[in-house]
Amino acid sequence: MRPRGLPPLLVVLLGCWASVSAQTEATPAVTTEGLNSTEAALATFGTSPSTRPPGTPRAPGPSSGPRPTPVTDVAALCVCDLSPAQCDVNCCCDPDCSSVDFSVFSACSVPVVTGDSQFCSQKAVIYSLNFTANPPQRVFELVDQINPSIFCIHITNYKPALSFINPEVPDENNFDTLMKTSDGFTLNAESYISFTTKLDIPTAAKYEYGVPLQTSDSFLRFPSSLTSSLCTDNNPAAFLVNQAVKCTRKINLEQCEEIEALSMAFYSSPEILRVPDSRKKVPITVQSIVIQSLNKTLTRREDTDVLQPTLVNAGHFSLCVNVVLEVKYSLTYTDAGEVTKADLSFLLGTVSSIVVPLQQKFEIHFLQDSCQLPGALVIEVKWTKYGSLLNPQAKIVNVTANLISSSFPEANSGNERTILISTAVTFVDVSAPAEAGFRAPPAINARLPFNFFFPFV
């Protein structure tokens, strides 16, 4: 029977409130321990029986169903213990701290350690310091906190739901059984390769040290020798990593026109992305082409047109001309991690069957873009020769400092340059002479007696 005048919904809410109030009454167990008695103190934790007013419903006991068991014991958990075998400052739960360490603590960095907040009943440990004891001690309380939320976990009827289930690993004995219980699986090689490739692409908006340089199709290839002296073309060029390598390449002289690694276009055709995953591209510009003959004579070409390897028959033997012997990359970057320029230099030569296999040399280096360096410091001091009436003397009213920077072109690393830096100080007189003026005329505030014009008026 409900009280007269109360609606049914209010009665239900009052009942829920009474049930929650009954659950929130728990008496904590306070334990004071010395520093070196952690294990003994943890064994003395317990809760005292709680009292409840007459007529208050009793909180559900263990008979109502299994309660969730916390995975981690909060009394043994120390979230501020970061240094192994070393005392952390103000970490009251660190077992490596001594009584001397406690004496210099100012407060507990982590005063409360709680369990899972989703449970209706959760353990909590409250740490504090007792400086009056000799030696100093830490005090902690193990309490039961009640979550008043109606969506908390109170009864566990499916224990595996509180943790991840270890998957069954297929082997030769259970493979057929697992195949029957599952819907089967397929593996798409193209999607797997595409997915792994995307994982390797940096998502930052700038290049960082060691990140592969991206091109319009994949990455800038920098041939090098990995496991042997043979050239490997799938090695990516890394940002700000200067390299100079030599490697050999086994070629069939009759097929030199078909080998991409012997052609200038293989190294000059890619376009480098200005920043990772950007649409802005930086083309590779050929700066110089040097031709080396069979007798090691070097000739510099006037133009920088791309030349293709060509097979030439000279009597009883064959020659392949315009073969790439050396490649030198010169990349310019900014402080913001952007590639602004890419230059390329070639050394082409003639290869005969006598010098096969072929040795190639590859270099890449980074020069920073034109930088701004301070060239002059100009200081302007404004002063006045008139002071105030209380301090009648010259004084400084304003000081302005301007730092003038100059742009210097890029230079090869190791080169020295002398820069002239100047400093100028100017004083500007901003004194304003006194202006002539007159005081305002005095106001006459005279009042005549009320009978001044008597008997005329």
Secondary structure, DSSP 8 states (H G I E B T S, - for coil): ---TT--HHHHHHHHHHHHHHHHT--B-EEEEE-TT-HHHHHTT---B-----TT------GGG------SS-GGG--TT--STTS--TT-TT-TT--HHHHHT--S-SS-EEE--TTBSEEEEEEEEEE-SSSS-EEEEEEEEEE---TTSB---S-GGGGS--------TTTHHHHHHHS------HHHHHHHHHHHHS--SSS--TT-B-BBSSSB-B--EESSSSBEETT-B-BTT--EEEEEEE---GGGGGG-GGGSTHHHHS-EEESSTT-S-EEEEEEEEEEEE-TT--EEE-SS------EEEEETTEEEEEEEEEEEEEEEEE-TTS-EEEEEEEEEEEEEETTS-SEEEEEEEEEEE--EEEEEEEEEEEEEES---SSS-S-EEEEEEEEEEEEEE----TT-------EEEEEEEE--------------------TTTTTTT-
